[in-house]
């Protein structure tokens, strides 16, 4: 039974940007999509981790391209932190789609 679907847009280009699933009383969420977009003028790399476990590390994102980080779905518990780190400031936008269970 799914209660809500939320879209989180992590502020653009912040090195070490974090998103925490803690905005409801539910304890579990399902990340169903995570897309990184390179809006800069050079190729960039990015890391995505959940509480210290890397989903991708040093993933290349060509100029003007996007990277879909997940092939499947990832279950996260309340207060687990998703951290996205880019190789440069102000060049990577991240959009995360989450279903709260």
C-alpha positions as CSV (number, residue, x, y, z in Angstrom):
1,X,0.0,0.0,0.0
2,X,1.6,3.3,-1.1
3,X,0.6,6.4,0.6
4,X,2.3,9.1,-1.4
5,X,4.7,9.8,-4.2
6,X,7.1,12.7,-3.8
7,X,9.6,14.3,-6.1
8,X,12.6,15.8,-4.4
9,X,14.8,18.3,-6.3
10,X,18.1,18.7,-4.6
11,X,19.5,22.2,-4.9
12,X,21.6,22.4,-8.0
13,X,25.3,21.9,-7.9
14,X,25.8,21.7,-4.2
15,X,28.8,19.5,-3.5
16,X,27.7,17.1,-0.7
17,X,24.0,17.8,-1.1
18,X,21.9,15.7,1.2
19,X,18.3,14.5,1.2
20,X,16.8,12.8,4.3
21,X,13.5,10.9,4.2
22,X,12.0,12.2,7.4
23,X,9.1,14.3,6.5
24,X,6.4,11.8,7.6
25,X,5.6,9.4,10.4
26,X,6.1,6.5,8.0
27,X,9.3,4.6,8.5
28,X,10.0,3.2,5.0
29,X,10.3,4.7,1.6
30,X,11.1,3.4,-1.9
31,X,13.4,5.4,-4.1
32,X,12.0,4.7,-7.6
33,X,14.1,7.1,-9.6
34,X,17.3,9.2,-9.2
35,X,18.4,11.3,-12.2
36,X,21.5,13.5,-12.3
37,X,21.7,16.2,-15.0
38,X,24.9,18.0,-16.1
39,X,24.1,21.5,-16.9
40,X,27.7,22.7,-17.1
41,X,30.2,23.3,-19.9
42,X,32.5,20.3,-19.1
43,X,32.1,16.6,-18.3
44,X,31.6,16.0,-14.6
45,X,31.5,13.1,-12.2
46,X,29.2,12.4,-9.3
47,X,28.9,10.1,-6.3
48,X,25.6,8.9,-4.8
49,X,25.5,7.1,-1.4
50,X,22.9,6.1,1.1
51,X,24.3,6.2,4.7
52,X,27.8,5.6,3.4
53,X,27.0,2.8,0.9
54,X,27.8,4.0,-2.6
55,X,25.1,3.5,-5.3
56,X,27.6,5.0,-7.8
57,X,31.1,6.5,-7.4
58,X,32.9,8.8,-9.8
59,X,30.1,8.2,-12.4
60,X,30.9,10.3,-15.5
61,X,28.2,12.6,-16.8
62,X,29.0,14.1,-20.2
63,X,28.2,17.8,-21.1
64,X,24.4,18.3,-21.4
65,X,23.6,14.7,-20.5
66,X,21.7,12.9,-17.7
67,X,22.5,9.8,-15.7
68,X,19.8,7.6,-14.4
69,X,21.4,6.2,-11.3
70,X,19.0,3.4,-10.4
71,X,18.2,0.3,-12.5
72,X,15.7,-0.9,-9.9
73,X,14.3,0.4,-6.7
74,X,16.0,1.1,-3.3
75,X,14.3,0.8,0.1
76,X,15.3,3.4,2.6
77,X,14.3,3.7,6.3
78,X,13.3,6.9,7.9
79,X,16.3,9.2,8.6
80,X,18.6,7.5,6.2
81,X,20.5,10.1,4.3
82,X,21.0,10.2,0.5
83,X,24.2,12.2,-0.3
84,X,25.0,13.4,-3.8
85,X,28.5,14.8,-4.4
86,X,29.6,16.4,-7.7
87,X,33.0,17.1,-9.0
88,X,32.3,20.8,-9.4
89,X,29.9,23.4,-7.9
90,X,26.7,24.5,-9.6
91,X,26.7,22.0,-12.5
92,X,24.7,19.0,-11.4
93,X,20.9,18.9,-10.8
94,X,19.4,15.9,-9.1
95,X,15.8,14.7,-9.0
96,X,14.7,11.9,-6.7
97,X,11.3,10.2,-7.0
98,X,10.2,8.5,-3.7
99,X,7.2,6.4,-2.8
100,X,6.4,6.4,0.9
101,X,5.2,3.0,2.1
